Amino acid sequence: MQIKNILVATLIGFIFWVLLNNTLDPLILAIGAGLALILALLFCARCNVFSELKVTPAAFGYTFLYLGVFLVELVKSNLDVASRVITPSLPINPGIVEVKTHLKSRMGRMILANSITLTPGTLTIDIHEDTLYIHWIDVQTEDKQGATEKIVRKFEKYLEKIYG
């Protein structure tokens, strides 16, 4: 049994409970804490999904920075894709590019791939070790280093601090 995984899963479950119930009533909080712990014990007793997560104040802070960067990139890419739909004369240059990541943890690479996919205009097609294959709606460079800088680095610098 991995204590770290159970504690992190319990904390995440409890935070969702509080957000969904929208109350700080002690009874509701106690029920939520108990349910979160029971579910974490049932489902995360043998998992290792959070084993690569750094549980430090710095990692906690970088998580909020990452979420801010992700939201900014999400809005920017939504506006870009919407403008391409509304104005069909805007050029598109779709293609698949290969990018590299410095992230060593599997969880960090998975979150990076999902962040890229959730950002409109890009879609992670495949991950192989430290290489990601991305479908890009407007390929601005086919150079691996250039594409990595444009797509990956903005997320990666925060994920490195959180996951390594």
C-alpha positions in Angstrom: 0.0 0.0 0.0 1.4 3.4 -0.9 0.5 6.0 1.6 1.3 9.0 -0.7 -1.2 7.8 -3.3 -3.9 7.3 -0.8 -3.3 10.7 0.8 -3.3 12.5 -2.5 -6.4 10.6 -3.8 -8.2 11.4 -0.5 -7.3 15.1 -0.7 -8.5 15.3 -4.4 -11.7 13.5 -3.6 -12.4 15.7 -0.6 -11.7 18.9 -2.6 -14.2 17.7 -5.2 -16.7 16.9 -2.4 -16.4 20.4 -0.9 -16.8 22.0 -4.4 -19.8 19.9 -5.3 -21.6 20.4 -2.0 -20.8 24.1 -1.7 -21.0 24.1 2.1 -18.7 24.1 5.1 -21.2 22.3 7.4 -19.0 20.2 9.7 -21.2 17.1 9.2 -21.1 17.4 5.4 -17.3 17.9 5.6 -16.9 14.8 7.9 -19.0 12.6 5.5 -16.9 13.9 2.6 -13.6 13.2 4.3 -14.8 9.7 5.2 -16.0 8.9 1.7 -12.9 10.3 0.1 -10.7 8.1 2.4 -12.8 5.0 1.8 -12.7 5.5 -2.0 -9.0 6.1 -1.9 -8.4 3.0 0.1 -10.6 1.0 -2.3 -9.2 2.3 -5.5 -5.7 3.6 -4.8 -4.3 1.0 -2.3 -2.3 -0.6 -5.1 -2.0 2.1 -7.7 1.0 4.2 -8.2 -0.5 7.1 -10.2 0.7 9.8 -7.8 4.1 8.3 -7.0 5.9 10.7 -9.3 4.1 13.8 -7.9 6.3 16.0 -5.8 4.4 17.0 -2.6 6.1 20.2 -1.8 5.0 23.8 -1.3 6.9 24.8 -4.5 5.1 22.0 -6.5 1.8 23.2 -5.1 2.5 26.8 -6.2 3.7 25.7 -9.6 0.4 23.7 -10.0 -1.5 27.0 -9.8 1.0 28.7 -12.2 0.5 25.8 -14.6 -3.3 26.1 -14.5 -3.0 29.8 -15.2 -0.8 29.3 -18.2 -3.0 26.5 -19.4 -6.1 28.7 -19.2 -4.4 31.6 -21.0 -3.3 29.2 -23.8 -6.7 27.7 -23.9 -8.4 31.1 -24.5 -5.8 32.1 -27.0 -6.1 29.0 -29.1 -9.9 29.0 -28.9 -9.9 32.6 -30.3 -7.4 31.5 -33.0 -9.5 28.5 -34.1 -12.7 30.5 -33.9 -11.2 33.2 -36.2 -10.1 30.6 -38.7 -13.7 29.2 -38.8 -15.4 32.6 -39.1 -12.8 33.9 -41.6 -12.2 31.0 -44.0 -9.7 33.1 -46.0 -7.2 32.8 -43.1 -4.5 30.3 -44.1 -4.2 27.0 -42.5 -1.3 24.6 -42.9 -2.3 21.4 -41.2 0.4 18.8 -40.5 2.0 16.4 -38.0 5.1 17.6 -36.2 7.4 15.7 -33.9 8.3 17.4 -30.6 10.6 16.4 -27.7 10.0 16.7 -24.0 12.4 16.8 -21.1 9.8 15.3 -18.7 10.9 12.0 -17.2 7.8 11.0 -15.4 5.0 9.2 -17.1 2.3 11.3 -15.4 4.0 14.5 -16.4 4.2 13.4 -20.1 0.5 12.3 -19.9 -0.6 15.7 -18.5 1.5 17.4 -21.2 -0.1 15.4 -23.9 -3.6 16.1 -22.6 -2.8 19.8 -22.2 -1.7 19.9 -25.8 -4.8 18.0 -27.0 -7.2 20.2 -24.9 -5.8 23.3 -26.5 -7.7 23.8 -29.8 -5.6 23.6 -32.9 -3.4 20.8 -31.6 -3.9 17.2 -31.0 -1.5 14.7 -29.5 -1.5 11.6 -31.8 1.2 9.5 -30.2 3.8 9.4 -27.4 6.9 7.4 -27.6 9.3 7.9 -24.7 10.3 11.6 -24.9 8.8 12.2 -28.3 5.3 13.4 -29.0 3.6 13.5 -32.4 1.2 16.4 -32.7 -1.3 17.3 -35.3 -1.1 21.1 -35.7 -3.8 23.1 -37.5 -1.2 25.7 -38.7 2.3 24.2 -38.8 4.5 27.2 -38.3 7.7 25.2 -38.4 8.7 21.7 -39.3 11.9 21.9 -37.3 11.7 19.6 -34.2 13.3 22.2 -31.9 11.1 25.1 -33.2 7.9 23.1 -32.9 8.9 22.0 -29.4 9.4 25.6 -28.4 6.1 26.7 -29.8 3.9 23.9 -28.5 5.6 22.2 -25.5 7.8 24.5 -23.6 5.1 26.8 -22.2 3.6 23.8 -20.3 6.7 21.8 -19.7 8.6 24.3 -17.6 5.9 24.1 -14.9 5.3 20.3 -15.2 9.0 19.7 -14.6 8.7 21.5 -11.3 5.6 19.4 -10.4 6.6 16.0 -11.7 10.2 16.1 -12.7 
